[in-house]
Amino acid sequence: FIPKSSMLPKTVLDYRTSETLQLPPKELAELCQKFQFEELTLSQVQAVERATRGQSASRIWFGQRAGCITSSKLRRVLRTRPQQPSKSLSRATCYPEV
């Protein structure tokens, strides 16, 4: 028996550390420029597909979409001001578990 969660790929939120949360914005932006996700295996892709079939009824679905600008958020992203971005949009995109 292999627990379902061990078959799923890391989410964006899994890459956060206490150190990265303390970085000044400029250093964090530099770190993000260098960041690369691990390649997904076929079994991980299949595990995500099975685990998220319920879509919005699935917590895993929200976790896997964390950090993604999906089509349902794109209009809000394009209309928010970079100098004063929408806090609710940032929370919904970057911290869906809150």
Contact map, one row per residue, 1 for C-alpha under 8 A:
11100000000000000000000000000000000000000000000000000000000000000000000000000000000000000000000000
11110110000000000000000000000000000000000000000000000000000000000000000000000000000000000000000000
11111110000000000000000000000000000000000000000000000000000000000000000000000000000000000000000000
01111111000000000000000000000000000000000000001000000000000000000000000000000000000000000000000000
00111111000000000000000000000000000000000000000000000000000000000000000000000000000000000000000000
01111111100000000000000000000000000000000000000000000000000000000000000000000000000000000000000000
01111111100000000000000000000000000000000011001000000000000000000000000000000000000000000000000000
00011111110000000000000000000000000000000001101100000000000000000000000000000000000000000000000000
00000111111000000000000000000000000000010001000100000000000000000000000000000000000000000000000000
00000001111111100000000000000000000000000000000000000000000000000000000000000000000000000000000000
00000000111111100000000000000000000000000000000000000000000000111100000000000000000000000000000000
00000000011111110000000000000000000000000000000000000000000000010110000000000000000000000000000000
00000000011111110000000000000000000000000000000000000000000000100110000000000000000000000000011000
00000000011111110000000000000000000000000000000000000000000000000000000000000000000000000000000000
00000000011111111000000000000000000000000000000000000000000000000000000000000000000000000000000000
00000000000111111101100000000000000000000000000000000000000000000000000000000000000000000000000000
00000000000000111111100000000000000000000000000000000000000000000000000000000000000000000000000000
00000000000000011111110000000000000000000000000000000000000000000000000000000000000000000000000000
00000000000000001111111000000000000000000000000000000000000000000000000000000000000000000000000000
00000000000000011111111000010000000000000000000000000000000000000000000000000000000000000000000000
00000000000000011111111000000000000000000000000000000000000000000000000000000000000000000000000000
00000000000000000111111100000000000000000000000000000000000000000000000000000000000000000000000000
00000000000000000011111110110000000000000000000000000000000000000000000000000000000000000000000000
00000000000000000000011111110000000000000000000000000000000000000000000000000000000000000000000000
00000000000000000000001111111000000000000000000000000000000000000000000000000000000000000000000000
00000000000000000000000111111100000000000000000000000000000000000000000000000000000000000000000000
00000000000000000000001111111110000000000000000000000000000000000000000000000000000000000000000000
00000000000000000001001111111111000000000000000000000000000000000000000000000000000000000000000000
00000000000000000000000011111111100000000000000000000000000000000000000000000000000000000000000000
00000000000000000000000001111111110000000000000000000000000000000000000000000000000000000000000000
00000000000000000000000000111111111000000000000000000000000000000000000000000000000000000000000000
00000000000000000000000000011111111000000000000000000000000000000000000000000000000000000000000000
00000000000000000000000000001111111000000000000000000000000000000000000000000000000000000000000000
00000000000000000000000000000111111100000000000000000000000000000000000000000000000000000000000000
00000000000000000000000000000011111110000000000000000000000000000000000000000000000000000000000000
00000000000000000000000000000000011111000000000000000000000000000000000000000000000000000000000000
00000000000000000000000000000000001111100000000000000000000000000000000000000000000000000000000000
00000000000000000000000000000000000111110000000000000000000000000000000000000000000000000000000000
00000000000000000000000000000000000011111000000000000000000000000000000000000000000000000000000000
00000000100000000000000000000000000001111101100000000000000000000000000000000000000000000000000000
00000000000000000000000000000000000000111111100000000000000000000000000000000000000000000000000000
00000000000000000000000000000000000000011111110000000000000000000000000000000000000000000000000000
00000010000000000000000000000000000000001111111000000000000000000000000000000000000000000000000000
00000011100000000000000000000000000000011111111100000000000000000000000000000000000000000000000000
00000001000000000000000000000000000000011111111110000000000000000000000000000000000000000000000000
00000000000000000000000000000000000000000111111111000000000000000000000000000000000000000000000000
00010011000000000000000000000000000000000011111111100000000000000000000000000000000000000000000000
00000001100000000000000000000000000000000001111111110000000000000000000000000000000000000000000000
00000000000000000000000000000000000000000000111111111000000000000000000000000000000000000000000000
00000000000000000000000000000000000000000000011111111000000000000000000000000000000000000000000000
00000000000000000000000000000000000000000000001111111100010110000000000000000000000000000000000000
00000000000000000000000000000000000000000000000111111110010110000000000000000000000000000000000000
00000000000000000000000000000000000000000000000011111110010000000000000000000000000000000000000000
00000000000000000000000000000000000000000000000000111111110010000000000000000000000000000000000000
00000000000000000000000000000000000000000000000000011111110011000000000000000000000000000000000000
00000000000000000000000000000000000000000000000000000111111011000000000000000000000000000000000000
00000000000000000000000000000000000000000000000000000111111010000000000000000000000000000000000000
00000000000000000000000000000000000000000000000000111111111111000000000000000000000000000000000000
00000000000000000000000000000000000000000000000000000001111111100000000000000000000000000000000000
00000000000000000000000000000000000000000000000000110000011111110000000000000000000000000000000000
00000000000000000000000000000000000000000000000000110111111111111000000000000000000000000000000000
00000000000000000000000000000000000000000000000000000011011111111100000000000000000000000000000110
00000000001010000000000000000000000000000000000000000000001111111100000000000000000000000000000110
00000000001100000000000000000000000000000000000000000000000111111100000000000000000000000000000000
00000000001000000000000000000000000000000000000000000000000011111111010000000000000000000000000000
00000000001110000000000000000000000000000000000000000000000001111111000000000000000000000000111100
00000000000110000000000000000000000000000000000000000000000000001111100000000000000000000000111000
00000000000000000000000000000000000000000000000000000000000000001111110000000000000000000000110000
00000000000000000000000000000000000000000000000000000000000000000011111111001000000000000000100000
00000000000000000000000000000000000000000000000000000000000000001001111111000000000000000000000000
00000000000000000000000000000000000000000000000000000000000000000000111111100000000000000000000000
00000000000000000000000000000000000000000000000000000000000000000000111111100000000000000000000000
00000000000000000000000000000000000000000000000000000000000000000000111111111000000000001000000000
00000000000000000000000000000000000000000000000000000000000000000000111111111100000000000000000000
00000000000000000000000000000000000000000000000000000000000000000000001111111110000000000000000000
00000000000000000000000000000000000000000000000000000000000000000000000011111111000000001000000000
00000000000000000000000000000000000000000000000000000000000000000000100011111111000000001000000000
00000000000000000000000000000000000000000000000000000000000000000000000001111111000000000000000000
00000000000000000000000000000000000000000000000000000000000000000000000000111111100000000000000000
00000000000000000000000000000000000000000000000000000000000000000000000000011111110111000000000000
00000000000000000000000000000000000000000000000000000000000000000000000000000011111111000000000000
00000000000000000000000000000000000000000000000000000000000000000000000000000001111110000000000000
00000000000000000000000000000000000000000000000000000000000000000000000000000000111110000000000000
00000000000000000000000000000000000000000000000000000000000000000000000000000001111111000000000000
00000000000000000000000000000000000000000000000000000000000000000000000000000001111111101100000000
00000000000000000000000000000000000000000000000000000000000000000000000000000001100111111100000000
00000000000000000000000000000000000000000000000000000000000000000000000000000000000011111110000000
00000000000000000000000000000000000000000000000000000000000000000000000000000000000001111111000000
00000000000000000000000000000000000000000000000000000000000000000000000010011000000011111111100000
00000000000000000000000000000000000000000000000000000000000000000000000000000000000011111111111000
00000000000000000000000000000000000000000000000000000000000000000000000000000000000000111111111101
00000000000000000000000000000000000000000000000000000000000000000000000000000000000000011111111100
00000000000000000000000000000000000000000000000000000000000000000111100000000000000000001111111100
00000000000010000000000000000000000000000000000000000000000000000111000000000000000000000111111100
00000000000010000000000000000000000000000000000000000000000000000110000000000000000000000111111111
00000000000000000000000000000000000000000000000000000000000001100100000000000000000000000011111111
00000000000000000000000000000000000000000000000000000000000001100000000000000000000000000000001111
00000000000000000000000000000000000000000000000000000000000000000000000000000000000000000010001111
